Amino acid sequence: MTQDQLAIIRIEGMHCHKCEKSIQNALLREEGVNEVEVDFLSGQASVLFDAGLIQIARLIDVIHDTGYRTDGFSKSGVTGV
């Protein structure tokens, strides 16, 4: 049984699709990150991750390391198998 969680992280500073891809690729390199969708128009990233392998604080650090700011997040549990 996985401990999948869905985090919606608000991101500041994205201006284009290259910004989306940069953040998406950085997050997908992290162990425990299963899916990432980033949308610069809404300023959000949706990240499906295994909470047993990675924490939201690390996801936020990765975004900061990529050169963007975050402005909070929301999280929900997802049933896994």
C-alpha positions as CSV (number, residue, x, y, z in Angstrom):
1,M,0.0,0.0,0.0
2,T,1.5,3.3,-1.0
3,Q,1.0,6.6,0.9
4,D,0.1,8.7,-2.1
5,Q,-0.6,12.3,-1.4
6,L,-1.7,15.1,-3.8
7,A,-0.2,18.5,-3.2
8,I,-1.3,21.7,-5.0
9,I,1.6,24.1,-4.6
10,R,1.2,27.8,-5.6
11,I,4.2,29.1,-7.5
12,E,5.3,32.6,-8.2
13,G,7.5,33.8,-11.0
14,M,6.5,31.5,-13.8
15,H,6.1,33.3,-17.2
16,C,5.9,30.6,-19.9
17,H,5.8,26.9,-20.8
18,K,9.6,26.7,-20.3
19,C,9.1,27.6,-16.7
20,E,6.5,24.8,-16.4
21,K,8.9,22.3,-17.9
22,S,11.8,23.3,-15.7
23,I,9.8,22.8,-12.5
24,Q,8.2,19.6,-13.8
25,N,11.5,18.0,-14.7
26,A,13.1,19.0,-11.4
27,L,10.3,17.5,-9.4
28,L,10.1,14.3,-11.5
29,R,13.8,13.6,-10.7
30,E,12.9,13.2,-7.0
31,E,12.4,9.7,-5.7
32,G,8.8,9.3,-4.6
33,V,7.3,11.8,-7.1
34,N,4.9,9.9,-9.3
35,E,3.2,12.6,-11.4
36,V,3.6,16.4,-11.9
37,E,1.4,18.9,-13.7
38,V,2.5,22.5,-13.8
39,D,0.5,25.4,-15.1
40,F,2.0,28.9,-15.4
41,L,-1.4,30.5,-16.1
42,S,-2.8,29.4,-12.8
43,G,0.5,29.5,-11.0
44,Q,0.2,26.0,-9.6
45,A,1.9,22.6,-9.6
46,S,-0.1,19.5,-8.9
47,V,2.2,16.8,-7.5
48,L,1.3,13.2,-6.8
49,F,3.9,11.8,-4.4
50,D,4.5,8.9,-2.0
51,A,4.6,10.5,1.5
52,G,6.7,7.6,2.7
53,L,9.5,8.6,0.4
54,I,9.4,12.4,0.1
55,Q,7.9,15.2,2.1
56,I,6.2,18.4,0.9
57,A,9.1,20.5,2.4
58,R,11.4,18.7,-0.1
59,L,9.1,19.5,-3.0
60,I,9.1,23.1,-2.0
61,D,12.9,23.1,-1.7
62,V,13.2,21.7,-5.3
63,I,11.0,24.5,-6.6
64,H,13.1,27.1,-4.8
65,D,16.3,25.5,-6.1
66,T,14.9,25.8,-9.6
67,G,14.6,29.5,-9.1
68,Y,10.9,30.1,-8.3
69,R,9.0,31.1,-5.1
70,T,6.2,29.3,-3.5
71,D,3.1,30.8,-1.9
72,G,1.7,27.9,0.1
73,F,0.1,24.6,-0.7
74,S,-2.9,22.3,-0.1
75,K,-2.7,18.6,0.4
76,S,-5.0,15.6,0.3
77,G,-4.6,11.9,0.7
78,V,-5.1,9.6,-2.3
79,T,-6.0,5.9,-1.9
80,G,-3.2,3.7,-3.3
81,V,-2.6,0.1,-3.9
